[in-house]
């Protein structure tokens, strides 16, 4: 869990309020899976990270020739990219306490990884957007 995994239990902060709850690990996994398979995401066959990195690198190389200096180029390229990780906080104020999904880091990416599987967001704005 987010705050700690104690064998069969996850200790999680809730979505709203200053509270935390215990869930059985399988309950947490089931809630996250319910959210993932609700129609907002689709499973991907492979990790898109390298493809995204290569596209960004090509754009930066083109810009380096025309508009940006070497220092900016080095700051913008990512030598070791990785996808955001998904985790969830239960919405205890709603019936069944569904999961509010949170992403570890995201600017405008619509891809995520969870337990070694890759997903693309299909509904809504980029994850992490207001």
C-alpha positions in Angstrom: 0.0 0.0 0.0 0.9 3.6 -0.1 1.7 4.0 3.6 2.7 0.4 4.2 2.1 -3.2 3.3 1.8 -5.3 6.4 1.4 -8.8 5.0 -2.3 -9.2 4.1 -3.2 -5.6 4.9 -2.7 -2.3 3.1 -2.7 0.9 5.2 -4.0 3.7 2.9 -4.8 7.4 3.1 -8.3 8.1 1.9 -9.2 10.4 -1.0 -10.8 13.2 1.1 -10.2 14.1 4.7 -7.4 13.5 7.0 -7.9 9.7 7.5 -6.5 6.4 6.7 -7.9 2.9 6.4 -6.8 -0.7 6.4 -7.8 -2.9 3.4 -7.0 -6.5 2.8 -4.5 -6.5 -0.1 -6.8 -8.5 -2.4 -9.6 -5.9 -1.8 -7.2 -3.1 -2.8 -6.1 -5.0 -5.9 -9.7 -5.7 -6.8 -10.6 -2.0 -6.5 -7.6 -0.9 -8.6 -8.5 -3.5 -11.2 -12.2 -2.4 -11.2 -10.9 1.1 -11.9 -8.5 0.0 -14.7 -11.1 -2.0 -16.5 -13.9 0.6 -16.1 -13.5 1.7 -19.7 -11.1 4.6 -19.1 -8.0 2.6 -19.9 -6.9 -0.1 -22.4 -4.2 -2.6 -21.9 -1.1 -2.2 -24.2 0.9 -5.1 -25.7 4.2 -3.5 -24.7 5.9 -0.7 -22.9 5.7 2.5 -25.1 8.5 4.3 -23.2 11.3 3.7 -25.7 9.2 4.8 -28.6 8.2 8.0 -26.8 11.8 8.6 -25.8 12.9 8.1 -29.4 10.3 10.6 -30.7 11.3 13.2 -28.2 15.0 12.7 -29.0 14.3 13.2 -32.7 12.4 16.4 -32.0 15.1 17.7 -29.7 17.8 16.9 -32.3 15.9 18.9 -34.9 15.4 21.8 -32.5 19.1 21.7 -31.5 20.1 22.3 -35.1 17.7 25.3 -35.4 16.7 26.8 -32.1 18.1 25.4 -28.9 21.6 25.2 -27.5 23.5 22.1 -26.3 22.9 22.9 -22.7 19.1 23.0 -23.1 19.2 19.9 -25.2 21.0 18.0 -22.5 18.6 19.1 -19.9 15.5 18.1 -21.9 16.6 14.6 -23.0 15.8 11.7 -20.7 18.4 9.0 -20.7 16.5 6.7 -18.4 12.8 7.3 -18.9 10.1 5.3 -17.1 6.3 5.3 -17.1 4.3 6.8 -14.3 3.0 4.2 -11.7 -0.6 4.1 -10.7 -1.9 3.7 -7.2 -5.3 4.5 -5.6 -6.8 6.0 -2.6 -10.3 4.8 -1.5 -13.2 7.3 -1.8 -14.7 6.4 1.5 -17.4 9.0 1.1 -18.9 7.1 -1.8 -20.8 3.7 -1.7 -18.4 0.8 -2.1 -15.4 3.1 -1.6 -14.2 3.0 -5.2 -10.6 4.0 -6.0 -9.5 7.5 -6.9 -6.5 6.8 -9.2 -3.3 8.8 -8.6 -0.2 8.8 -10.8 3.3 9.0 -9.3 4.4 11.6 -12.0 2.7 12.9 -15.1 2.6 16.0 -17.1 0.7 15.1 -20.3 1.3 11.4 -20.6 -1.6 9.0 -21.1 0.3 5.8 -20.5 0.9 4.1 -17.2 2.4 0.9 -15.7 0.9 -1.2 -12.9 2.6 -4.5 -11.8 4.5 -4.9 -15.0 1.5 -4.3 -17.3 1.0 -1.3 -19.5 -2.1 0.8 -20.1 -3.2 3.8 -22.1 -5.8 6.2 -20.9 -8.7 6.3 -23.3 -11.2 8.6 -21.6 -10.7 12.0 -20.1 -7.7 14.3 -20.1 -4.1 13.4 -19.5 -3.6 11.9 -16.1 -2.6 14.4 -13.5 -4.4 17.2 -15.3 -6.6 19.5 -13.2 
